[in-house]
Amino acid sequence: MAELHSPPGRNRRPRPRRAMRRLVIWYRRTGPVISLVGRFGLGLNPTTFTPNQGPRITIAVDGMGGDHAPGPILEGCLDAVELLALKVVFVAEEAPLKAAIKNLKLQERVAQAQASGTLQLLPAGTSVGMDEEATAVRRKRDSSINLAMDQVKNGAALGVYSAGNSGAVMASAIFRLGRLCGIERPAIGALFPTKDVNRQVLVLDVGANMDCKPSYLHQFALLGNIYSRDVLGVERPRIGLLNIGEEECKGNDLALRSYPLLAAEQRFHFAGNCEGRDVLSGEFDVVVCDGFSGNVLLKFLESVGSVLLEVLKAELPRGRRGKVGSAFLRNNLRRIKKRLDHAEHGGALLLGVDGICVIGHGSSKALSVVGALRLAHTAASHGALENLHRLNEEAA
């Protein structure tokens, strides 16, 4: 059989498969619609923000707290008052604040927020540095974190947010607001995503108490149970004890002594030990642990989102097929990153003090501030503090 040859002078390019051509044509026609839906669909994620509805709740903000303060912190506050039913009392040193407003060209936005009553600027003295001891809050009485706490203590605000020195924030909260009756040590509680997009797990403590007693973990479980029930809307929260195995006989001395204490408590449902692989499974609503283990768990989770995206990018095929496939997955990857990104949650609650207090990450920028203020707004609007005050009544 004679071999077929192309006409001289013509180099035919191999035609792509018909299915591939149809796929490319379809995406070109519907790509803008897909992008539009994805862009607005992200705003429907319950971990992003609460709509700007209802009466405005006042939150005091430590404007000098964080590695990038005060500029990005103020920018996040301006974004938050537009998205949430919030009024912000922004406490900061005057000179750095004026310089940040000028550098970021926020003059018009600040003026508009002040005119509408959603932003109040409160001058403060020398702030507590990120590398200072927690006891510095006793010497620097007019620091931004202390004045922000005073706003809550005096009833001018319902909650406080700071991305500053976490030890100093905790010390200021204890000194200025005081501990709840019956609580020996406050705990930092962080919300972790789970396999269920509509459900989160509260892990505490994630850094306030490196060394714990069984009684501390018992109190953490009481605090977490109330928050999960009254704020997150879980009817009967399942409490878990972080451990290396499900069996009651496993674990270190703290876990072995804490297990019977939690199992005997009638005010919450103790679901047993929670292994590390089960924290994000959705089988537990609250997980209690010492601050050392919780902080390691928190920092590990912070790296998961970025690492996962890098792995997916590396594994996607290259060339024309890879580009088309990546285009289809773009919005899905964004949603995955959004669920795992700690910046979306913004901060962690300091539970056990007599006031709503949210501690942000030291590297927080505008997006993280919005997430943290959403968290404070949610806790304040659900009356979490009143329910925590009733701990002793429930015991009786």
Long-range contacts (C-beta under 8 A, 24 or more apart in sequence): 16-320, 20-320, 20-321, 20-324, 23-324, 24-320, 24-324, 27-324, 27-327, 27-328, 31-327, 34-328, 34-331, 35-330, 35-331, 37-331, 38-330, 38-331, 38-334, 38-335, 41-331, 41-335, 42-331, 42-334, 42-335, 42-338, 45-197, 45-335, 45-338, 45-339, 46-198, 47-191, 47-193, 47-200, 47-338, 47-339, 47-344, 47-345, 47-371, 48-338, 48-344, 48-371, 48-374, 49-83, 49-84, 49-370, 49-371, 49-374, 50-84, 50-85, 50-374, 50-377, 50-378, 50-381, 51-83, 52-82, 52-83, 52-84, 52-85, 53-85, 54-85, 54-381, 55-85, 56-85, 56-86, 56-87, 56-118, 57-85, 57-86, 57-87, 57-158, 57-159, 57-377, 57-380, 57-381, 58-86, 58-87, 58-88, 58-89, 58-151, 58-156, 58-157, 58-158, 59-86, 59-87, 59-88, 59-89, 59-157, 59-158, 59-159, 59-160, 59-161, 59-373, 59-376, 59-377, 59-380, 60-88, 60-89, 60-91, 60-148, 60-149, 60-151, 60-152, 60-156, 60-157, 60-159, 60-160, 60-161, 61-88, 61-89, 61-90, 61-91, 61-148, 61-160, 61-161, 61-162, 61-369, 61-373, 62-91, 62-144, 62-145, 62-148, 62-160, 62-161, 62-162, 62-163, 62-164, 62-169, 63-90, 63-91, 63-92, 63-97, 63-124, 63-144, 64-91, 64-92, 64-93, 64-96, 64-124, 64-127, 64-128, 64-143, 64-144, 64-145, 64-164, 65-127, 65-144, 65-145, 65-162, 65-163, 65-164, 65-165, 65-169, 65-360, 66-130, 66-162, 66-163, 66-164, 66-360, 66-362, 66-363, 66-364, 67-130, 67-362, 67-363, 68-363, 68-364, 68-365, 69-96, 69-163, 69-164, 70-96, 70-97, 70-100, 71-100, 71-101, 71-103, 71-104, 71-106, 72-364, 72-365, 72-366, 72-369, 73-163, 73-364, 73-369, 74-100, 74-101, 74-104, 74-106, 74-110, 75-104, 75-106, 75-365, 75-366, 75-369, 76-364, 76-365, 76-366, 76-367, 76-368, 76-369, 76-370, 76-373, 77-119, 77-369, 77-373, 78-106, 78-109, 78-110, 78-113, 78-119, 79-366, 79-369, 79-370, 80-369, 80-370, 80-373, 80-374, 81-113, 81-118, 81-119, 83-370, 83-374, 84-370, 84-373, 84-374, 84-377, 85-377, 86-118, 86-373, 86-377, 87-117, 87-118, 87-119, 87-120, 88-118, 88-119, 88-120, 88-373, 89-120, 89-122, 89-148, 89-151, 89-156, 89-157, 90-119, 90-120, 90-121, 90-122, 91-122, 91-123, 91-124, 91-144, 91-147, 91-148, 91-151, 92-121, 92-122, 92-123, 92-124, 92-127, 92-144, 93-123, 93-124, 93-125, 93-126, 93-127, 93-144, 94-123, 97-121, 122-147, 122-151, 127-164, 128-164, 128-165, 128-168, 129-165, 130-164, 130-165, 130-362, 131-165, 132-165, 132-168, 133-167, 133-168, 134-165, 134-167, 134-168, 134-170, 134-171, 135-171, 136-165, 136-168, 137-168, 137-171, 137-172, 137-175, 138-171, 138-175, 145-169, 145-172, 146-172, 146-176, 149-173, 149-176, 149-177, 149-355, 149-357, 150-176, 152-176, 152-177, 152-355, 152-356, 152-357, 153-177, 153-355, 158-356, 158-380, 159-355, 159-356, 159-357, 159-358, 159-376, 159-377, 159-379, 159-380, 160-355, 160-356, 160-357, 160-358, 160-376, 161-347, 161-357, 161-358, 161-359, 161-360, 161-369, 161-372, 161-373, 161-376, 162-357, 162-358, 162-359, 162-360, 163-347, 163-359, 163-360, 163-361, 163-362, 163-364, 163-368, 163-369, 163-372, 164-362, 166-207, 166-208, 166-359, 166-362, 169-350, 169-357, 169-359, 170-208, 170-350, 170-359, 173-350, 173-353, 173-355, 173-357, 174-353, 177-353, 177-354, 177-355, 177-357, 178-353, 178-354, 179-352, 179-353, 179-354, 180-352, 180-353, 180-354, 180-388, 180-389, 180-391, 181-389, 181-391, 181-392, 182-219, 182-391, 182-392, 182-395, 183-219, 183-223, 183-352, 183-391, 184-213, 184-215, 184-216, 184-219, 185-209, 185-212, 185-216, 185-219, 185-352, 186-350, 186-351, 186-352, 186-353, 187-216, 187-219, 187-220, 187-223, 187-291, 187-350, 187-351, 187-352, 188-291, 188-294, 188-348, 188-349, 188-350, 188-351, 188-359, 189-223, 189-224, 189-227, 189-348, 189-349, 189-350, 189-351, 190-294, 190-298, 190-345, 190-348, 190-349, 191-345, 191-348, 191-375, 192-279, 192-280, 192-301, 193-280, 193-339, 193-340, 194-280, 194-281, 194-282, 195-280, 195-281, 195-282, 196-282, 197-339, 199-282, 199-285, 200-232, 201-279, 201-280, 201-282, 201-284, 201-285, 201-286, 201-287, 202-227, 202-228, 202-232, 202-285, 202-286, 202-287, 203-242, 203-279, 203-286, 203-287, 203-288, 203-289, 203-294, 203-297, 203-298, 204-286, 204-287, 204-288, 204-289, 204-294, 204-351, 205-288, 205-289, 205-290, 205-291, 205-294, 206-291, 206-294, 206-295, 206-297, 206-298, 206-348, 207-291, 207-294, 207-295, 207-298, 207-348, 208-291, 208-350, 209-290, 209-291, 210-290, 210-291, 210-292, 211-290, 211-292, 212-254, 212-290, 212-291, 213-254, 214-254, 214-257, 214-258, 214-261, 215-261, 216-290, 217-241, 217-254, 217-258, 217-261, 217-262, 217-288, 217-289, 217-290, 218-258, 218-261, 218-262, 218-265, 219-352, 220-288, 220-351, 221-262, 221-265, 221-268, 221-270, 221-286, 221-288, 222-265, 222-267, 222-268, 222-391, 223-351, 223-352, 223-388, 224-286, 224-288, 224-351, 225-267, 225-268, 225-286, 226-384, 226-387, 226-388, 226-391, 227-349, 227-351, 227-379, 227-384, 227-388, 228-285, 228-286, 230-382, 230-383, 230-384, 230-387, 231-378, 231-379, 231-382, 231-384, 232-285, 234-285, 236-269, 237-268, 237-269, 237-285, 237-286, 238-269, 238-271, 238-283, 238-284, 238-285, 238-286, 239-268, 239-269, 239-270, 239-271, 239-284, 239-285, 239-286, 239-287, 239-288, 240-270, 240-271, 240-272, 240-273, 240-274, 240-278, 240-283, 240-284, 240-286, 240-287, 240-288, 241-270, 241-272, 241-273, 241-274, 241-287, 241-288, 241-289, 242-273, 242-274, 242-276, 242-279, 242-287, 242-288, 242-289, 242-293, 242-294, 242-297, 243-273, 243-274, 243-275, 244-275, 244-276, 245-273, 245-275, 246-272, 246-273, 246-275, 247-273, 248-272, 248-273, 254-290, 258-288, 262-288, 267-394, 267-395, 298-342, 298-348, 301-340, 301-342, 302-342, 304-340, 305-336, 305-337, 305-339, 305-340, 305-341, 305-342, 306-337, 308-336, 308-340, 309-333, 309-336, 309-337, 342-368, 343-367, 343-368, 343-371, 344-371, 345-371, 345-372, 345-375, 346-370, 346-371, 346-372, 346-373, 346-374, 346-375, 347-371, 347-372, 347-375, 349-375, 349-379, 351-388, 354-385, 355-385, 356-380, 356-384, 356-385
